[in-house]
Amino acid sequence: MSNPLVHAFFVGRAAAEIVSEKLENALTDALSELGKFDAEAREQLRQFTEQVKERAEREMEVATVGRSTTEIVPQSSQPADLQASIDDMRAEIALLRAELQRYRSNSL
């Protein structure tokens, strides 16, 4: 290695290769961490969604305990409060939807 230009060329090339390898490793590690973060965030969101659904179903069951879903009221004995009747019907529909969804998820 008598020529300093040739020596400088090989030193520069070796330095560039090492820097390239370090950057590649750093980028790979960063992408790996990003992938882990994304997977954890998705799992936490899924768990949160399941908890919300379970709590809503429990509260709906507690609210509808003792109610009959097949009650037919004759025209002459309808309650005077129309809004209460509508609320009762909405609660029954919500209960039926929950039962249908539970049936569908169990049949898969």
C-alpha contacts under 8 A as a table, 3 or more apart, distances in Angstrom:
res1	aa1	res2	aa2	distance
1	M	4	P	7.10
1	M	6	V	7.28
1	M	7	H	6.35
3	N	6	V	5.55
3	N	7	H	6.52
4	P	7	H	4.94
4	P	8	A	6.02
5	L	8	A	5.04
5	L	9	F	6.12
6	V	9	F	5.04
6	V	10	F	6.43
7	H	10	F	5.37
7	H	11	V	6.21
8	A	11	V	5.07
8	A	12	G	5.97
9	F	12	G	5.17
9	F	13	R	6.11
10	F	13	R	4.99
10	F	14	A	6.08
11	V	14	A	5.18
11	V	15	A	6.13
12	G	15	A	5.06
12	G	16	A	6.11
13	R	16	A	5.08
13	R	17	E	6.23
14	A	17	E	5.13
14	A	18	I	6.24
15	A	18	I	5.18
15	A	19	V	6.14
16	A	19	V	5.14
16	A	20	S	6.01
17	E	20	S	5.03
17	E	21	E	6.19
18	I	21	E	5.09
18	I	22	K	6.19
19	V	22	K	5.08
19	V	23	L	6.12
20	S	23	L	5.15
20	S	24	E	6.10
21	E	24	E	5.03
21	E	25	N	6.19
22	K	25	N	5.14
22	K	26	A	6.11
23	L	26	A	5.02
23	L	27	L	6.03
24	E	27	L	5.17
24	E	28	T	6.07
25	N	28	T	5.07
25	N	29	D	6.10
26	A	29	D	5.15
26	A	30	A	6.12
27	L	30	A	5.06
27	L	31	L	6.13
28	T	31	L	5.22
28	T	32	S	6.10
29	D	32	S	5.01
29	D	33	E	6.20
30	A	33	E	5.16
30	A	34	L	6.16
31	L	34	L	4.96
31	L	35	G	6.11
32	S	35	G	5.09
32	S	36	K	6.27
33	E	36	K	5.05
33	E	37	F	6.11
34	L	37	F	5.06
34	L	38	D	6.13
35	G	38	D	5.10
35	G	39	A	6.18
36	K	39	A	5.14
36	K	40	E	6.12
37	F	40	E	5.15
37	F	41	A	6.05
38	D	41	A	5.12
38	D	42	R	6.17
39	A	42	R	5.18
39	A	43	E	6.19
40	E	43	E	5.07
40	E	44	Q	6.13
41	A	44	Q	5.14
41	A	45	L	6.12
42	R	45	L	5.07
42	R	46	R	6.13
43	E	46	R	5.04
43	E	47	Q	6.17
44	Q	47	Q	5.08
44	Q	48	F	6.04
45	L	48	F	5.04
45	L	49	T	6.12
46	R	49	T	5.13
46	R	50	E	6.25
47	Q	50	E	5.10
47	Q	51	Q	6.16
48	F	51	Q	5.10
48	F	52	V	6.21
49	T	52	V	5.16
49	T	53	K	6.24
50	E	53	K	5.13
50	E	54	E	6.08
51	Q	54	E	5.13
51	Q	55	R	6.08
52	V	55	R	5.25
52	V	56	A	6.08
53	K	56	A	5.12
53	K	57	E	6.12
54	E	57	E	5.16
54	E	58	R	6.17
55	R	58	R	5.07
55	R	59	E	6.12
56	A	59	E	5.16
56	A	60	M	6.01
57	E	60	M	5.00
57	E	61	E	6.10
57	E	98	A	7.07
58	R	61	E	5.13
58	R	62	V	6.22
59	E	62	V	5.07
59	E	63	A	6.10
60	M	63	A	5.04
60	M	64	T	6.16
60	M	91	A	7.88
60	M	94	A	7.93
60	M	95	L	6.98
61	E	64	T	5.19
61	E	65	V	6.05
61	E	95	L	7.43
62	V	65	V	5.43
64	T	67	R	5.62
64	T	91	A	7.21
64	T	92	E	7.71
64	T	95	L	7.77
68	S	71	E	5.87
69	T	92	E	6.15
73	V	77	S	6.60
73	V	78	Q	6.28
74	P	77	S	5.55
74	P	78	Q	6.56
75	Q	78	Q	5.70
79	P	82	L	7.06
79	P	85	S	7.44
81	D	84	A	5.49
81	D	85	S	6.69
82	L	85	S	5.15
82	L	86	I	6.31
83	Q	86	I	5.02
83	Q	87	D	6.14
84	A	87	D	5.05
84	A	88	D	6.15
85	S	88	D	5.08
85	S	89	M	6.23
86	I	89	M	5.12
86	I	90	R	6.18
87	D	90	R	5.06
87	D	91	A	6.21
88	D	91	A	5.13
88	D	92	E	6.28
89	M	92	E	5.08
89	M	93	I	6.17
90	R	93	I	5.04
90	R	94	A	6.14
91	A	94	A	5.08
91	A	95	L	6.19
92	E	95	L	5.04
92	E	96	L	6.18
93	I	96	L	5.07
93	I	97	R	6.11
94	A	97	R	5.06
94	A	98	A	6.18
95	L	98	A	5.13
95	L	99	E	6.21
96	L	99	E	5.07
96	L	100	L	6.04
97	R	100	L	5.01
97	R	101	Q	6.05
98	A	101	Q	5.08
98	A	102	R	6.06
99	E	102	R	5.03
99	E	103	Y	6.08
100	L	103	Y	5.03
100	L	104	R	6.12
101	Q	104	R	5.04
101	Q	105	S	6.11
102	R	105	S	5.20
102	R	106	N	6.15
103	Y	106	N	5.20
103	Y	107	S	6.15
104	R	107	S	5.19
104	R	108	L	6.52
105	S	108	L	5.50
